[in-house]
């Protein structure tokens, strides 16, 4: 360990790792550069934003039989949210990074990988790419800004520093290419982990988190919408991206002061089957509905997705469709898949056959989310089925995610949330164009019944059939134009 004096305030600054080139003074936030036998003042760096992570500088644990300590952190923000990267020092002198995003953790370590390596500008989510001779699927491509830092770091960061990274997945493992320092990336390989499995010690407890952040992580709090004043419930530290149910303003609640990112429009309030704040006991754990989205496919069919949260179990989804209810969760391990050619995927040695392939667009959203969502967001969805279980890949221009869903009986939903409805839930979105669809079917039957008169007296019968069809179809179009569904 090397101890130096902060050139700004004189406080002790410790360098535990020989690989560290910069440290942030914990007293004045000065970036201290270690240069041979001298130190240099690189100026201030912003403090991290409201800190709800249980991790902290000094947290220790064991990974792969090797003990480690957390010695540094950078906080990064990108278009859909933000995350932490914690710098780990092992007892044998090796270093790694612990990614911390919405309660999901990954450990990555730099690895020497022979060229050729893909160029950052050529990468697109969902494509298969060779990295070090291995074919991997691009899961995410993003540019993020460093917004804060703590402790020791192996490179210089500060105001304006950007991370350009691409993630690749194959089964349970993944690879990250970091292009932050130029066109030739640094290659990191890693696995998903949990704090429990790493036997983490010196984690922050609820009281420490409350003192630093001003409120408890994961306990419901209320924020007055800066645009219209409507109260919005959210989970501090987990759901900083809010959509006001009243005015539909997009709000960032991660900063010390909530900011309106985009103005919304006053909209007719929806009455979903599961209202925001509804609670349920699922598998002996208490979940709360914190956000919901109404989505529409290419053909106009609609469904509702409810984001539910438990402080320990994290996030999952309840999906309400015309077919019934489904419960869905993000897949930590990805199936084997060739997007452009495969009609099936394999997960845990089980084959799932392709079911659907469609575009999905968000047409309404309200509440709190652990990523930035807005009306108009479009994804391409690939669904696969085996029995009562479905897998879904959702692809945007920057990200690919996988989820697994299983059917849930209506009676089970009613029991979980204490609903009294029976059969199809009343909040299920109405079928778009349902009156016109019924009219079309009736007209087809009418033409079939009048097939013989049309053949015998085509001219005369055709006029009456056309008049009859218009008399049925035009009122149906009018009803569809004013139809807002059953809001009871």
Secondary structure, DSSP 8 states (H G I E B T S, - for coil): -EEEE-TTT--EEEE--TT--EEE-TTT-EEEEEETTEEEEEEE----SS---S--TT-EEEETTEEEEEEEEEEEEETTEEEEEEEEEETTS-EEEEEEETTEEEEEEEE---S----GGG--TT-EEEETTEEEEEEEEEEEEEEEEEEEESS---TT-EEEEEEEEETTEEEEEE-TTSSS-EEEEEEEE-TTTTT-BS---HHHHHHHHSS-TTSEEEEE-TTT--EEEEETTT--EEE-TTT--EEE-SSSS-EEEE----------SS-TT-EEEETTEEEEEEEEEEEEETTS-EEEEEEEEETTTEEEEEEEETTEEEEEEE-SS--B--TTT-SEEEETTEEEEEEEEEEEEEEEEEEEESS---TT-EEEEEEEEETTEEEEEEE-SSBEEEEEEEEE-HHHHHHHHT----SS-TTS---TTHHHHHHHHHHHHHHHHTHHHHHHSHHHHHHHHHHHHHHHHHHHHHHHHH------
